[in-house]
């Protein structure tokens, strides 16, 4: 099982954990269709969207379990 970490790209996250898309959408992140998602990390996306990284990571890690 791949651990989810803040350096993981949005694209890799969605490929490995498709259910993560719902979590991203709930935070207002429409990253799934964005070409930048293939190279943008979770941490970078949080900075761009003004999202609390720790809160998002907790929800994403719950999906991985």
C-alpha positions as CSV (number, residue, x, y, z in Angstrom):
1,X,0.0,0.0,0.0
2,X,1.3,3.4,-0.9
3,X,1.4,5.9,1.9
4,X,-0.2,9.2,1.1
5,X,2.2,12.1,1.8
6,X,2.2,15.8,1.0
7,X,4.8,15.4,-1.7
8,X,2.6,13.0,-3.7
9,X,1.1,14.6,-6.9
10,X,-2.6,15.0,-7.2
11,X,-2.5,12.8,-10.3
12,X,-0.8,10.0,-8.5
13,X,-3.1,10.3,-5.5
14,X,-6.2,10.0,-7.7
15,X,-4.8,7.1,-9.7
16,X,-4.0,5.1,-6.5
17,X,-7.0,6.2,-4.5
18,X,-9.9,7.2,-6.8
19,X,-12.1,7.9,-3.7
20,X,-9.8,10.8,-2.9
21,X,-11.5,12.8,-5.6
22,X,-14.5,13.3,-3.4
23,X,-12.4,14.6,-0.6
24,X,-10.6,17.0,-2.9
25,X,-13.9,18.3,-4.2
26,X,-15.3,18.7,-0.7
27,X,-12.4,21.2,-0.1
28,X,-13.2,23.1,-3.3
29,X,-10.3,21.6,-5.3
30,X,-11.2,20.9,-8.9
31,X,-7.7,19.5,-9.4
32,X,-8.8,16.3,-11.1
33,X,-9.3,17.7,-14.5
34,X,-6.5,20.2,-14.3
35,X,-3.3,19.4,-16.3
36,X,-1.2,20.8,-13.5
37,X,-2.5,17.9,-11.3
38,X,0.0,15.6,-12.9
39,X,2.9,17.6,-11.4
40,X,1.4,19.6,-8.5
41,X,1.8,18.0,-5.1
42,X,-0.9,17.9,-2.4
43,X,1.1,20.5,-0.5
44,X,1.3,22.8,-3.4
45,X,-2.4,22.4,-4.2
46,X,-3.2,23.3,-0.6
47,X,-1.1,26.5,-0.8
48,X,-2.7,27.5,-4.1
49,X,-6.2,26.9,-2.8
50,X,-5.7,28.2,0.8
51,X,-6.5,24.9,2.3
52,X,-5.3,23.6,5.7
53,X,-2.8,20.8,4.7
54,X,-3.1,18.9,8.0
55,X,-6.9,18.7,7.8
56,X,-6.8,17.5,4.2
57,X,-4.1,14.9,4.9
58,X,-6.1,13.4,7.8
59,X,-9.1,12.9,5.5
60,X,-6.9,11.4,2.7
61,X,-5.1,9.1,5.0
62,X,-8.5,7.7,6.2
63,X,-9.2,6.7,2.6
64,X,-5.9,4.9,2.4
65,X,-6.7,2.6,5.3
